[in-house]
Amino acid sequence: MIIRYAAPLRGELAVPGDKSISHRSIMLGALAEGRTEVSHFLTGADCLSTISCFRQMGIDISVDGTRVEVLGKGLHGLSEPSDVLDAGNSGTTVRLMSGILAGQPFASAITGDDSIQKRPMKRIIEPLTQMQASVVSLRDNGCVPLSIRGGRLCGIHYVSPVASAQVKSCVLLAGLYADGPVSVTEPVVSRNHSELMLRYFGADVVSEGTTVSVRPQPLLTGQKVQVPGDISSAAYFIAAALLVPGSEVLLRNVGINPTRDGMLRICAAMGADITLLNRDDSGAEPCADLLVRSSSLKGTVIGGDIIPTLIDELPVLAVLGAFAEGTTVIRDAAELKVKESDRIAVMIENLRRIGCDVEPADDGMIIHGGRPLHGAVIDSKKDHRVAMSFAVAALACDGEMEIADGDCVRISYPQFYEDLRQLCR
């Protein structure tokens, strides 16, 4: 994929549906009684992996564009899969599905692609084992493939060493099948889509501080789910509009859940011109239109409690830091090392290729911004967020950018390049 410096970005765009919410709508729709109708569903490869896994367990799911219909069979309606469940490149599918599989009265196994087979799963194996499930890493390395047998789970209060929505969600989903309440306490609150959607489908979920609890054996009922635009996908167009002089872009119906809006807060701290319009708090997930205008940015510090609210946006925030005046520090972000790639190492390597002065840190990086940057050959490591981040950088760099394995964006945003071209015309 080759991308060049762009004229000002102009126009409107509705970004694809939120990936986290799309995953959860399928999972809870499958566990609910009756029909669940999902609109603005994200049809990226990750979410399609979740659909495939539930179809293997006997759930009827139809897909028509971005509309999905799930015919749920209730909490105890899943059938034993005849083969290993394949999560593809989706860590969300593996971790959340493992919580559900731990509650089933049958044995199952789940795996994924080469990238997923390197990502840490001990963080879910430990709490599920405490709940008396049998979860075995078949290669004895704490990664998939996992063999899971559960069915008789006990209630626990799990204190998670990391603020991870995937770990929290895994335990809460397993808690639906436990013999008593299940609680999870995090160091800081991670994104809360699971809690919101569990309540929406009828579960008894209580949040207090950094602890969330669920009562077992709820009656979940099929619902209509309107998926908001994914702020993680919107982040690339926010960044592009900020960086390319003369740009003005309206992003419609973007989710602004407070556990996900760290990108907006950091952009504001950097001096970004972003206005929220038509805010809607009527549903389970708040959303708004975002009007973004090109801005002169300054460096800032990104760390602490805000990190879980923007963990997926850190690569593109690093790009903003490269173009901003002054120094941008990213810290407390060691979680980036265990994503689809080691995003700290990969971002530093590629930022240096385009002429950025950047230093590594144990849990992040220090970016000295404001230098002229140029095009280069970028190694995305098949990481969709790295590829999209440098596609944005290309629009403000001198020369052309070649992104190796740029088609990996299909994981979360299949039409990304098409939408980017539309705004650059």
C-alpha positions as CSV (number, residue, x, y, z in Angstrom):
1,M,0.0,0.0,0.0
2,I,1.5,3.4,-1.1
3,I,0.1,6.6,0.3
4,R,1.3,10.2,-0.5
5,Y,0.9,13.7,1.0
6,A,-2.7,14.8,0.9
7,A,-4.7,17.9,0.1
8,P,-7.0,19.0,3.0
9,L,-9.4,16.4,4.2
10,R,-13.0,17.5,3.7
11,G,-16.4,15.9,4.2
12,E,-18.4,13.7,6.4
13,L,-17.9,10.0,7.4
14,A,-19.7,7.4,9.4
15,V,-17.0,5.1,10.7
16,P,-17.8,1.4,11.1
17,G,-19.5,0.0,14.2
18,D,-17.5,-0.3,17.4
19,K,-15.6,-3.6,17.4
20,S,-15.9,-4.2,21.2
21,I,-19.6,-3.7,21.2
22,S,-20.1,-5.8,18.0
23,H,-18.3,-8.8,19.6
24,R,-20.4,-8.5,22.7
25,S,-23.7,-8.1,20.8
26,I,-23.2,-11.5,19.2
27,M,-22.1,-13.2,22.4
28,L,-25.0,-12.0,24.6
29,G,-27.4,-12.4,21.7
30,A,-26.4,-16.1,21.5
31,L,-26.9,-16.5,25.3
32,A,-30.2,-14.7,25.4
33,E,-33.7,-16.2,24.8
34,G,-35.1,-15.2,21.4
35,R,-34.1,-12.8,18.7
36,T,-31.4,-10.2,18.9
37,E,-31.2,-7.6,16.0
38,V,-27.9,-5.8,15.6
39,S,-27.5,-2.8,13.4
40,H,-24.3,-1.0,12.3
41,F,-22.4,-4.2,13.1
42,L,-18.6,-4.2,12.3
43,T,-18.0,-6.9,9.6
44,G,-14.3,-6.9,10.1
45,A,-12.4,-10.3,10.3
46,D,-12.3,-10.3,14.1
47,C,-16.0,-9.9,14.6
48,L,-16.7,-12.5,11.9
49,S,-14.5,-14.9,13.9
50,T,-16.9,-14.5,16.8
51,I,-19.9,-15.3,14.6
52,S,-18.2,-18.3,13.2
53,C,-17.4,-19.7,16.7
54,F,-21.1,-19.4,17.8
55,R,-22.3,-21.0,14.6
56,Q,-20.1,-23.9,15.4
57,M,-22.0,-24.2,18.7
58,G,-25.5,-24.3,17.1
59,I,-26.5,-20.6,17.0
60,D,-28.3,-19.4,13.9
61,I,-26.8,-16.1,12.9
62,S,-27.6,-14.2,9.7
63,V,-25.6,-11.3,8.3
64,D,-27.0,-8.8,5.8
65,G,-24.4,-6.0,5.3
66,T,-24.1,-4.4,8.7
67,R,-27.3,-5.9,10.0
68,V,-27.1,-9.1,12.0
69,E,-29.8,-11.3,13.4
70,V,-29.0,-13.8,16.2
71,L,-31.5,-16.4,17.3
72,G,-30.4,-17.1,20.9
73,K,-31.0,-20.3,22.7
74,G,-30.6,-19.1,26.2
75,L,-27.8,-19.4,28.7
76,H,-27.7,-23.2,28.5
77,G,-28.5,-23.6,24.8
78,L,-25.0,-23.9,23.3
79,S,-24.0,-27.3,21.7
80,E,-20.6,-28.9,21.9
81,P,-18.6,-27.9,18.8
82,S,-17.4,-30.7,16.6
83,D,-14.0,-29.1,15.9
84,V,-11.6,-26.6,17.5
85,L,-13.0,-23.1,17.6
86,D,-10.9,-20.7,15.5
87,A,-10.7,-17.1,16.8
88,G,-8.5,-16.0,13.9
89,N,-6.6,-12.8,14.9
90,S,-9.1,-11.8,17.6
91,G,-7.9,-11.6,21.2
92,T,-11.4,-10.5,22.3
93,T,-12.9,-13.6,20.8
94,V,-10.4,-15.9,22.6
95,R,-10.6,-14.2,26.0
96,L,-14.4,-13.5,26.2
97,M,-15.3,-16.8,24.6
98,S,-13.2,-18.7,27.1
99,G,-15.3,-17.3,29.9
100,I,-18.4,-18.6,28.2
101,L,-16.9,-22.0,27.4
102,A,-15.8,-22.4,31.0
103,G,-19.5,-22.5,32.0
104,Q,-20.5,-25.2,29.5
105,P,-21.1,-28.9,30.4
106,F,-18.9,-30.0,27.5
107,A,-15.2,-30.0,26.6
108,S,-14.0,-27.5,24.0
109,A,-10.8,-26.1,22.5
110,I,-10.1,-22.7,21.0
111,T,-7.1,-21.4,19.0
112,G,-6.2,-18.6,16.6
113,D,-3.7,-17.5,14.0
114,D,0.1,-17.2,14.5
115,S,-0.2,-13.8,16.1
116,I,-2.8,-14.9,18.6
117,Q,-0.8,-18.0,19.5
118,K,1.8,-15.6,21.0
119,R,-0.5,-13.5,23.1
120,P,-0.7,-14.1,26.9
121,M,-3.7,-16.1,28.1
122,K,-2.5,-16.8,31.7
123,R,-4.4,-13.7,32.7
124,I,-7.7,-15.5,32.0
125,I,-6.5,-19.0,32.8
126,E,-5.8,-18.0,36.5
127,P,-9.3,-16.6,37.4
128,L,-11.1,-19.3,35.4
129,T,-9.1,-21.9,37.3
130,Q,-10.0,-20.2,40.6
131,M,-13.6,-20.7,39.5
132,Q,-12.9,-24.5,39.2
133,A,-12.8,-24.6,35.4
134,S,-10.1,-26.7,33.8
135,V,-8.3,-24.5,31.3
136,V,-5.1,-25.9,29.8
137,S,-2.6,-24.3,27.5
138,L,-2.0,-27.3,25.2
139,R,1.6,-26.1,24.4
140,D,2.2,-25.4,28.1
141,N,3.2,-21.8,27.3
142,G,0.3,-19.8,28.6
143,C,-1.1,-19.2,25.1
144,V,-3.6,-20.8,22.8
145,P,-4.6,-23.4,21.8
146,L,-6.6,-23.8,25.0
147,S,-8.5,-26.9,26.1
148,I,-11.5,-25.9,28.4
149,R,-13.8,-27.9,30.5
150,G,-16.1,-26.3,33.0
151,G,-19.7,-26.5,33.9
152,R,-19.5,-26.4,37.7
153,L,-18.1,-22.9,38.4
154,C,-17.9,-21.3,41.8
155,G,-18.3,-17.6,42.7
156,I,-15.1,-15.7,43.4
157,H,-13.8,-12.1,44.0
158,Y,-11.0,-11.8,41.5
159,V,-8.4,-9.0,42.0
160,S,-6.9,-8.4,38.5
161,P,-3.3,-7.3,38.4
162,V,-4.0,-5.5,35.1
163,A,-6.8,-3.1,34.0
164,S,-8.1,-5.2,31.1
165,A,-11.6,-5.2,29.8
166,Q,-11.0,-8.6,28.2
167,V,-10.0,-10.2,31.5
168,K,-12.9,-8.5,33.3
169,S,-15.4,-9.5,30.7
170,C,-14.1,-13.1,30.6
171,V,-14.7,-13.5,34.4
172,L,-18.1,-11.8,34.3
173,L,-19.3,-14.0,31.4
174,A,-18.1,-17.1,33.3
175,G,-19.9,-15.6,36.4
176,L,-23.2,-16.1,34.5
177,Y,-22.7,-19.8,35.1
178,A,-21.3,-19.7,38.7
179,D,-23.0,-21.0,41.9
180,G,-22.7,-17.5,43.5
181,P,-21.9,-13.9,42.8
182,V,-18.7,-13.1,40.9
183,S,-16.7,-9.9,41.4
184,V,-13.7,-8.4,39.6
185,T,-11.6,-5.6,41.0
186,E,-9.1,-3.7,38.7
187,P,-6.3,-1.3,39.4
188,V,-8.3,1.3,37.5
189,V,-11.6,1.0,35.6
190,S,-11.2,-0.5,32.1
191,R,-13.8,0.0,29.3
192,N,-17.2,-1.1,30.5
193,H,-19.0,-2.3,27.4
194,S,-19.7,-5.7,28.9
195,E,-21.3,-4.3,32.1
196,L,-23.5,-2.0,30.1
197,M,-24.6,-4.8,27.6
198,L,-25.1,-7.4,30.3
199,R,-27.5,-5.0,32.1
200,Y,-29.2,-4.2,28.8
201,F,-29.9,-8.0,28.2
202,G,-31.2,-8.5,31.7
203,A,-28.2,-9.5,33.9
204,D,-27.9,-8.2,37.5
205,V,-24.6,-6.2,37.3
206,V,-23.4,-3.8,40.0
207,S,-20.4,-1.4,39.6
208,E,-18.8,0.3,42.6
209,G,-15.5,2.1,42.2
210,T,-13.1,-0.3,40.4
211,T,-15.1,-3.4,41.3
212,V,-17.9,-4.9,39.2
213,S,-20.1,-7.8,40.3
214,V,-22.6,-10.1,38.5
215,R,-25.2,-12.5,39.9
216,P,-25.4,-15.9,38.3
217,Q,-28.1,-17.6,36.2
218,P,-29.9,-14.5,34.8
219,L,-32.7,-14.7,32.3
220,L,-31.2,-12.9,29.3
221,T,-33.7,-11.7,26.7
222,G,-33.0,-10.8,23.0
223,Q,-32.7,-7.1,22.3
224,K,-32.2,-4.6,19.5
225,V,-28.6,-3.3,19.6
226,Q,-27.6,-0.1,17.7
227,V,-23.8,-0.2,17.6
228,P,-22.2,3.3,17.7
229,G,-19.3,4.2,15.5
230,D,-16.0,2.9,16.8
231,I,-13.9,5.7,18.4
232,S,-10.8,3.6,17.8
233,S,-11.6,3.7,14.0
234,A,-12.5,7.4,14.2
235,A,-9.2,8.1,15.8
236,Y,-7.3,7.8,12.5
237,F,-9.5,10.4,10.8
238,I,-9.4,12.7,13.8
239,A,-5.6,12.5,13.6
240,A,-5.5,13.0,9.8
241,A,-7.8,16.1,10.0
242,L,-5.7,17.6,12.8
243,L,-2.4,17.1,10.9
244,V,-3.3,18.1,7.3
245,P,-3.6,21.9,7.1
246,G,-7.0,23.3,6.0
247,S,-8.9,20.1,6.9
248,E,-12.4,19.9,8.3
249,V,-14.1,16.6,8.8
250,L,-17.4,15.6,10.5
251,L,-17.4,12.1,11.9
252,R,-21.0,11.0,12.6
253,N,-22.4,8.9,15.5
254,V,-19.1,8.1,17.2
255,G,-19.2,6.3,20.6
256,I,-18.0,8.6,23.4
257,N,-18.3,6.2,26.4
258,P,-16.2,7.8,29.2
259,T,-14.2,4.6,29.5
260,R,-13.1,4.9,25.9
261,D,-12.8,8.7,25.3
262,G,-9.2,9.2,26.3
263,M,-8.3,10.0,22.7
264,L,-10.5,13.0,22.8
265,R,-9.1,14.2,26.2
266,I,-5.5,13.8,25.0
267,C,-6.2,15.6,21.8
268,A,-7.7,18.5,23.7
269,A,-4.6,18.6,25.9
270,M,-2.5,18.8,22.7
271,G,-4.5,21.8,21.5
272,A,-6.8,20.0,19.0
273,D,-9.9,21.8,17.6
274,I,-12.6,19.1,18.1
275,T,-16.3,20.0,18.8
276,L,-18.9,17.5,19.9
277,L,-22.3,17.9,18.2
278,N,-25.7,16.2,18.5
279,R,-24.7,14.3,21.7
280,D,-27.1,11.4,22.4
281,D,-27.2,9.8,25.8
282,S,-30.5,8.0,25.4
283,G,-29.0,4.6,24.7
284,A,-26.7,2.3,26.7
285,E,-23.7,3.8,24.9
286,P,-23.4,7.6,24.6
287,C,-22.5,8.9,21.1
288,A,-22.0,12.2,19.3
289,D,-20.9,13.7,16.0
290,L,-17.3,15.0,16.1
291,L,-16.3,18.1,14.1
292,V,-12.5,18.1,13.6
293,R,-10.5,21.0,12.2
294,S,-6.7,21.1,11.5
295,S,-4.7,22.3,14.5
296,S,-1.3,23.2,15.7
297,L,-0.5,20.6,18.2
298,K,1.9,20.6,21.2
299,G,3.4,17.7,23.1
300,T,1.9,16.3,26.2
301,V,2.2,13.4,28.8
302,I,0.1,10.3,28.3
303,G,0.0,8.0,31.3
304,G,-1.7,6.8,34.5
305,D,-5.4,6.1,34.7
306,I,-6.2,7.4,31.2
307,I,-4.2,4.6,29.5
308,P,-7.0,1.9,29.6
309,T,-9.3,4.5,27.9
310,L,-7.1,4.8,24.9
311,I,-4.9,1.7,24.7
312,D,-5.8,1.0,21.1
313,E,-5.3,4.6,20.1
314,L,-1.8,4.9,21.4
315,P,-0.1,4.2,18.1
316,V,-1.9,7.0,16.3
317,L,-1.3,9.3,19.3
318,A,2.4,8.5,18.9
319,V,2.1,9.8,15.3
320,L,0.4,13.0,16.5
321,G,3.3,13.4,19.0
322,A,5.8,13.1,16.1
323,F,4.2,16.1,14.4
324,A,3.5,18.1,17.5
325,E,5.8,20.8,18.8
326,G,7.7,19.8,21.9
327,T,8.0,16.4,23.7
328,T,5.3,13.8,24.0
329,V,5.8,11.1,26.7
330,I,3.8,7.8,26.6
331,R,4.2,5.8,29.8
332,D,2.4,3.1,31.8
333,A,1.6,1.4,28.5
334,A,3.5,-1.9,28.8
335,E,0.3,-3.6,27.6
336,L,1.2,-2.5,24.1
337,K,3.9,-5.1,24.1
338,V,1.4,-8.0,24.0
339,K,-1.0,-6.7,21.3
340,E,-1.1,-7.9,17.7
341,S,2.6,-6.9,17.7
342,D,4.9,-5.3,20.3
343,R,3.5,-1.9,19.5
344,I,6.1,-0.1,21.5
345,A,9.0,-1.6,19.5
346,V,7.2,-1.5,16.2
347,M,6.1,2.1,16.5
348,I,9.6,3.3,17.5
349,E,11.2,1.4,14.7
350,N,8.9,2.9,12.1
351,L,8.8,6.4,13.6
352,R,12.6,6.4,13.2
353,R,12.3,5.4,9.6
354,I,10.3,8.5,8.8
355,G,12.8,10.7,10.6
356,C,11.3,11.1,14.1
357,D,13.5,11.5,17.2
358,V,12.0,8.9,19.5
359,E,13.4,7.1,22.6
360,P,12.3,3.8,24.0
361,A,11.1,3.5,27.6
362,D,10.3,0.3,29.5
363,D,6.6,1.0,29.4
364,G,6.3,3.5,26.5
365,M,8.3,6.0,24.5
366,I,9.5,9.6,24.5
367,I,8.8,11.5,21.2
368,H,10.6,14.7,20.4
369,G,8.3,16.2,17.9
370,G,8.3,19.0,15.4
371,R,11.0,17.8,13.0
372,P,10.3,17.5,9.3
373,L,9.3,13.9,8.5
374,H,9.5,12.0,5.3
375,G,8.0,8.9,3.6
376,A,9.6,5.5,4.1
377,V,8.9,1.8,3.8
378,I,6.9,0.8,6.9
379,D,6.8,-2.7,8.3
380,S,3.4,-3.0,9.8
381,K,4.2,-6.5,11.3
382,K,0.6,-7.2,10.0
383,D,-0.8,-5.1,12.8
384,H,-3.8,-3.2,11.7
385,R,-3.4,-0.3,14.1
386,V,0.2,0.2,13.0
387,A,-0.7,0.2,9.4
388,M,-3.5,2.7,9.8
389,S,-1.4,5.0,12.0
390,F,1.3,5.3,9.3
391,A,-1.3,5.8,6.6
392,V,-2.3,8.9,8.6
393,A,1.4,9.9,9.0
394,A,1.8,9.6,5.2
395,L,-0.7,12.4,4.6
396,A,1.5,14.9,6.4
397,C,5.0,13.6,5.4
398,D,7.2,14.7,2.5
399,G,7.2,12.0,-0.2
400,E,5.4,8.7,-0.3
401,M,4.9,6.0,2.3
402,E,4.9,2.3,1.5
403,I,3.2,0.2,4.1
404,A,4.1,-3.5,3.9
405,D,1.2,-5.9,4.6
406,G,-1.1,-2.8,4.6
407,D,-4.1,-5.1,3.9
408,C,-4.1,-6.2,7.5
409,V,-6.6,-3.3,8.2
410,R,-9.3,-5.8,7.2
411,I,-9.1,-7.1,10.8
412,S,-11.0,-4.1,12.1
413,Y,-11.7,-1.7,9.2
414,P,-12.0,-3.4,5.8
415,Q,-12.8,-0.2,3.9
416,F,-10.3,2.1,5.7
417,Y,-8.3,3.1,2.6
418,E,-11.4,3.7,0.6
419,D,-12.8,6.0,3.3
420,L,-9.5,7.8,3.6
421,R,-9.4,8.5,-0.1
422,Q,-12.9,9.8,0.0
423,L,-12.0,12.5,2.5
424,C,-8.8,13.4,0.7
425,R,-10.5,14.2,-2.7
